[in-house]
Amino acid sequence: MKEKGKKILIAEDDGDLMEQMDIYLTGLGYEVLKAYNQKEAEKIISEKDFDAAVLDLMMENPDSGFILSHKIKKSFPKKPVIIVTSVTKETGFYFDKSQDKNNWIKADLIIQKELRFEQLKKELEKLLGN
Amino acid sequence: MENGKENFKLKILIADDEPGMRDGAARCLKNLSFKETDFPEKISFDIFLAETGEAALREINDKKPDIVLLDYKLPDMNGLEVLQNCDSSKFLTVVVTAFASLEVAIAATRKGAFDFLAKPFSPEELRESVKKAAKNIFMLRKVRQLQEEKSRIRFEFVSVLAHELKSPLAAIEGYLRLIDERVKGDELKSYDSMVKRSVERIISMRKLINDILDLTRLESGKKKRVIEKIDLAETALYVYEGLSMKAAERKIKFEMICPEKILFEADRGEMETLFSNLLSNAVKYNKEGGEIKLNIAKENGFIKVICADTGIGISEEDQKRLFGEFVRIKNEHTRDIEGSGLGLSILKKIAGLYGGEVKLSSKYEEGSVFSVTLKEKILSETSANIAR
């Protein structure tokens, strides 16, 4: 498999969604590094090597995902980062990477929950250049 | 109108062509202030004056008064014409006239006048009439405020509820999709954990729905209460029995300190719900091999229930939010624990029904102590409240 060995950092505080992404991505041949909150994710970012990150936006802070993506892009500008969020459904705020005014968001892509696994697969493949 | 916590100011316009009348009325109302029973606000008045119909209309337009004290006979037009030429539904009108006739009174009332004051009148009569109008406005606004508040709370409750129901569904859907795609191959056994987890989420969703039913029944007061003498010691043990399997799995020790019988007049269902919420939390949020101590005692006309656990505890910051509806504390310890976030709201509501309260003292990572007080012999009072 092409993806074999590629490491994905997943930061997600919903245990079930984490479990599901883990099962799905592991099934595709990825290796998953799990962080259940912003703090755990920060530790992985500073200590471990990974190829791409999938970050939940709202964890212990409402903008945890933005903070994490900033940290990743500061050290590794080319590392693909996807933010997953239900913030639009919950608050009406809409973040779209294609709009110029959202340039401050240091992520390559924002995906709305409910997340489809096939979409995640496709986007990861695209960003990792598989 | 200036509307604060303590002040409720109403604007009053006095339209009269006699300077003596105008100033006399203004003096009489200037320092008038009063309170309505059960409300903290002091009702008082800002006064504006007009000497002609034209001026009155201008003031009505500019100042938007709440009450208009309107002389029937103004130099340029009569009171009815003033009312016809403005939106008189925006204020209450007290029509003042020296030509007290039934016809004028009827005509004025038809045009929407709230009250009628015949000249000459005493300062006391004037104050009474204005107070009546002010009370009317005050109560109407209070009712409107309460309705708005009520619909806001209901809306908030429903949106949070929708979210809480959606998340287990999303989780179950996710597992079903993975199973559907056979992500783990054809071996049925590989899917056991996914099926197990889905069932767990369904069970907790059902618990959430039951909790909501409990809570709404308690809140609506429509739940039929059967008040009888029950033994709280027996009730607590009965409830704990239902939890004992879970407790045994996690090697949690349970100790009850309580007189042999502790009789209390209450609704059995409510007492079961109370112990169930207390004890299931003490089991769920305990540590492996932990302890639960349940203490029930009678003390100065109160029943005191103290439930202490050696569990994960609650940080001071989280303690402040804890009793809110759907509040669940998220941290590394609670990640795998299911809960509706309604248990403590229910507990508090039940304690409230019995004239008591719930208190919490807790230390993060060391344990929590919930103390519930219930007043003896308050039932006739609260049942009356509930029936209302």
Chai-1 contact restraints between the chains, C-beta under 6 A:
chainA,res_idxA,chainB,res_idxB,connection_type,confidence,min_distance_angstrom,max_distance_angstrom,comment,restraint_id
A,G15,B,R335,contact,1.0,0.0,6.0,A-B,restraint_1
A,D16,B,A171,contact,1.0,0.0,6.0,A-B,restraint_2
A,Q20,B,G174,contact,1.0,0.0,6.0,A-B,restraint_3
A,Q20,B,L178,contact,1.0,0.0,6.0,A-B,restraint_4
A,I23,B,L178,contact,1.0,0.0,6.0,A-B,restraint_5
A,I23,B,V183,contact,1.0,0.0,6.0,A-B,restraint_6
A,Y24,B,V183,contact,1.0,0.0,6.0,A-B,restraint_7
A,G27,B,V183,contact,1.0,0.0,6.0,A-B,restraint_8
A,E114,B,A170,contact,1.0,0.0,6.0,A-B,restraint_9
